[in-house]
Amino acid sequence: MLQNGHEGNFLLGLGRCFHMEADFWRNLQKIYDLDLSSRELASAVKNIPQRPTTPCAKEPSSSSQWSVSP
């Protein structure tokens, strides 16, 4: 995309031209950039180890040390 602060001006111009919010165009560009990166780095990303998933801790019961007494 554009550099040196010109991106905002460009996005505002697109928004005005097409009667849409500039955020739409910025999000569209982000989606494109992520898709392009994921295609380019797919094999490298697969080699990154993942941490094991564990169940969430249980919430403290009402009789635990976290209870507030009046």
Secondary structure in CASP SS format (residue, H / E / C, confidence):
PFRMAT SS
TARGET T0000
AUTHOR 0000-0000-0000
METHOD secondary structure of the structure
MODEL  1
M C 1.00
L C 1.00
Q C 1.00
N C 1.00
G C 1.00
H H 1.00
E H 1.00
G H 1.00
N H 1.00
F H 1.00
L H 1.00
L H 1.00
G H 1.00
L H 1.00
G H 1.00
R H 1.00
C H 1.00
F H 1.00
H C 1.00
M C 1.00
E C 1.00
A H 1.00
D H 1.00
F H 1.00
W H 1.00
R H 1.00
N H 1.00
L H 1.00
Q H 1.00
K H 1.00
I H 1.00
Y H 1.00
D H 1.00
L H 1.00
D H 1.00
L H 1.00
S H 1.00
S H 1.00
R H 1.00
E H 1.00
L C 1.00
A H 1.00
S H 1.00
A H 1.00
V H 1.00
K H 1.00
N C 1.00
I C 1.00
P C 1.00
Q C 1.00
R C 1.00
P C 1.00
T C 1.00
T C 1.00
P C 1.00
C C 1.00
A C 1.00
K C 1.00
E C 1.00
P C 1.00
S C 1.00
S C 1.00
S C 1.00
S C 1.00
Q C 1.00
W C 1.00
S C 1.00
V C 1.00
S C 1.00
P C 1.00
END
